[in-house]
């Protein structure tokens, strides 16, 4: 459960300030809002047919610049276009809670500019509540719609992230993601604790919660005091919170590989296991992705990717024809016919290498090592052992062609079998590895795998920074903090 104590305390203060005239500092905007005296919510603010009709008209006209127009329409259709916000309520009602959350979006690592700041002005809301007969029905409807759109945008940003490469706004707005901001907002409006209900749409992992707790500390109590934290540090933490929203990491069992820290963590409900990894070179970067490990194979045969075959293997074979045999490689044409690795054949292959392929048989010097973990993905990458164990002694470990190499792969395989309630298969695993025997071990419970790119994490209350090995931070930060229709790429 995420803690919203900063904003809840602020709401208590705000509730007191609206009884009389006072000043309220909004930390995300740096604005001071004059509060207008209202002792009780105006009884003349009622949900009537005229307001509903005007909301309906404005939505049909498409005259508003909304982030999620289809979602907003679905939201109002569920209530026959009744206003959810402009109804009698106390100073701590859902309307005020929604306004306060929008003003405090910096505490979630988001930007206030993304939530209609020029439309959702406190002074206008006060006027609507105090002088409903003076504020036109058109302005009331517009304010209501804009607040709905801002909250739907906020909910989607908290759940998916602002720039999710897998779920852009158009996809989300078409309700084809399995998560509905419309339902989340409708449900929150029916609860007393509106803020907590909205906050619950965020990722549930401890890693994310630690980041957000630290972000709240950095952005200060409800005084605007940021403790002199450099702006670039706040932005770095914010974009890494964004990346965790993309990863959709939850609190269950899963494997997380973080590229910049060269680490693999196997999370189980009561334990965490840590492994070192080797990741892709900057010119052959490992991708971020979400998938699940369905099985692993001992003593695997390696089908050499054509790019590696052309650029690395073939030149070595041409320089030394015995190289292929000495390293247990075999050559085939695309029809599966075996090709003798003679100098003449290698010269012929060089003329059109795309028509040929190479495989490396299992053994201690196989490039995949003794175990390979398979998971479906569009990048054709996998997690595997390696004969180059000396690489794990290095602090910087970006040496691969994109696949992930893991230290102590046999131990990881045994842990997956244990989690799969298949400890009886562990002896067979060790025997197969010892004898270079090729066996598939299928998992009854596939294990989610998340490959992330986090250039910082929060550990024991302190921020740990990692090297931005693929130089992705600056590009993401520029897009994240500027209005744009582009989306971050992996």
Order of alpha helices (4+ residues) and beta strands (2+ residues): alpha-beta-beta-alpha-alpha-alpha-alpha-alpha-alpha-alpha-alpha-alpha-alpha-beta-beta-beta-beta-beta-alpha-alpha-beta-beta-alpha-beta-beta-beta-beta-beta-alpha-alpha-beta-beta-beta-alpha
